[in-house]
Amino acid sequence: MKKIHELVHKFNNPNLGILFIRIALGVVFISEGWTKISHIEYVAGFFGVIGIPVFLAYFVSYFEFVAGILLICGVFVRYVGIILSAIMLVAIAKVHFVHGFNVQNGGYEYVYVLLLSAMSLVTFGSGPYSVKKFLNK
């Protein structure tokens, strides 16, 4: 057990953990944003049906795509996290909450994880492994 404990502590690197969260969230939002951009007419129509102004479909679609790139690069991470958190809160409230928690039933489980991940980046920032830190040198 002691050897396992020693091994685990060799991997202690919170800054690398922040990078992993940024990359995971970035890849997801690039994918989600690109899917929305590719089907923007459908997305705009859906936004209209659920009572969200149609122009926000364009904002959300393009913002998610660009936000993913920014997260991976580690630029404007806190600001991106705030806006993504707001988008995820609206998605939970307007779309997923009525279906319960389970993602298989259209629930908010997946969006909830994205929300909390984005919120964690608001608190952590980009960390030292980022283009921002590289440019600041």
C-alpha positions in Angstrom: 0.0 0.0 0.0 2.9 2.3 0.8 4.3 1.9 -2.7 1.0 2.8 -4.3 0.8 5.9 -2.1 4.3 6.9 -3.2 3.5 6.3 -6.8 0.3 8.4 -6.6 2.2 11.3 -5.1 4.7 11.2 -7.9 1.9 12.2 -10.2 0.8 15.2 -8.1 0.6 18.1 -10.5 -2.6 20.2 -10.1 -1.4 22.4 -13.1 -1.4 19.4 -15.3 -5.0 18.6 -14.1 -6.1 22.1 -15.2 -4.6 21.5 -18.6 -6.5 18.2 -18.9 -9.8 19.9 -18.0 -9.1 22.7 -20.5 -8.3 20.2 -23.3 -11.3 18.0 -22.5 -13.7 20.9 -22.4 -12.1 22.5 -25.4 -12.5 19.4 -27.6 -16.1 19.0 -26.5 -17.0 22.6 -27.2 -15.2 22.6 -30.6 -17.3 19.5 -31.5 -20.6 20.9 -30.1 -20.0 24.3 -31.7 -19.1 22.9 -35.1 -22.2 20.6 -35.0 -24.4 23.6 -34.3 -22.7 25.7 -37.0 -23.1 22.9 -39.5 -26.8 22.8 -38.8 -27.5 26.4 -37.9 -30.9 26.5 -39.5 -32.1 23.7 -37.3 -30.5 25.2 -34.2 -32.0 28.7 -34.9 -35.4 27.1 -35.4 -35.1 25.2 -32.1 -34.0 28.3 -30.2 -37.1 30.1 -31.6 -39.4 27.2 -30.5 -38.1 27.2 -26.9 -38.4 31.0 -26.6 -34.8 32.1 -27.0 -34.1 34.8 -29.6 -32.9 33.3 -32.8 -29.8 35.5 -33.1 -28.5 33.8 -29.9 -28.4 30.5 -31.9 -25.6 32.1 -34.0 -23.8 33.5 -30.9 -23.9 30.3 -29.0 -22.9 28.1 -32.0 -19.9 30.3 -32.9 -19.0 31.0 -29.3 -18.8 27.4 -28.3 -16.5 26.6 -31.3 -14.2 29.6 -30.6 -14.3 29.0 -26.9 -13.1 25.4 -27.4 -10.0 26.7 -29.2 -9.4 29.4 -26.6 -9.7 26.8 -23.8 -7.1 24.5 -25.4 -4.8 27.4 -25.9 -5.3 28.7 -22.4 -6.4 32.2 -23.5 -9.2 34.2 -21.8 -10.1 31.0 -19.8 -11.9 32.7 -17.0 -14.0 34.9 -19.3 -14.8 31.9 -21.5 -15.7 29.8 -18.5 -18.2 32.5 -17.3 -20.0 32.7 -20.6 -20.0 28.9 -21.1 -21.4 28.5 -17.6 -24.2 30.9 -18.5 -24.9 29.0 -21.7 -25.0 25.7 -19.9 -27.3 27.1 -17.2 -29.8 28.2 -19.9 -29.5 24.8 -21.6 -30.3 23.0 -18.3 -33.2 25.3 -17.5 -34.8 25.6 -21.0 -34.1 22.1 -22.5 -32.8 19.4 -20.2 -34.3 19.9 -16.7 -37.8 18.7 -17.6 -36.3 15.3 -18.6 -34.6 14.7 -15.2 -31.0 13.9 -14.5 -30.2 10.9 -16.7 -28.7 11.8 -20.1 -30.2 8.8 -21.7 -33.6 10.4 -21.2 -32.5 13.8 -22.5 -31.7 14.9 -19.0 -29.1 17.4 -17.8 -26.4 15.0 -16.6 -24.0 15.8 -19.4 -24.7 19.5 -19.5 -24.3 19.6 -15.7 -20.7 18.2 -16.0 -19.9 20.8 -18.7 -21.3 23.5 -16.4 -19.2 22.5 -13.4 -16.1 22.0 -15.5 -16.5 25.5 -17.0 -17.1 26.9 -13.5 -13.9 25.2 -12.2 -11.9 26.9 -14.9 -13.4 30.2 -13.8 -11.8 29.6 -10.4 -8.5 28.0 -11.7 -7.8 30.1 -14.7 -5.5 28.8 -17.4 -2.7 27.5 -15.2 0.9 27.7 -16.3 0.6 25.3 -19.3 -0.9 27.8 -21.7 -0.2 30.0 -24.6 -1.1 33.0 -22.4 1.8 32.1 -20.0 4.1 31.5 -22.9 3.3 34.9 -24.4 3.7 36.7 -21.0 7.3 35.6 -20.8 
